[in-house]
């Protein structure tokens, strides 16, 4: 069986977005029932951030990456 290729390493921008998603989730900015999730849309080559209900997995909303970065900065008191 052939080895699967390793997934591409995240870019610096994607790393910053991942940290921002973690910060926003830790601050529970969308309440205890919702969380942000992060994925790469490989077809479009962009990061997608979604607000998802923790219990049901239902998609609540998709939001722009820039908005998540701004929220993370605000939660850190910058």
Secondary structure, 3 states (H helix, E strand, C coil): CCCCCCCCCCCHHHHHHHHHHHHHHHCCCCCCCEEEEEEEECCCCEEEEEEEECCCCCEEEEECHHHHHHHHHHHCCC
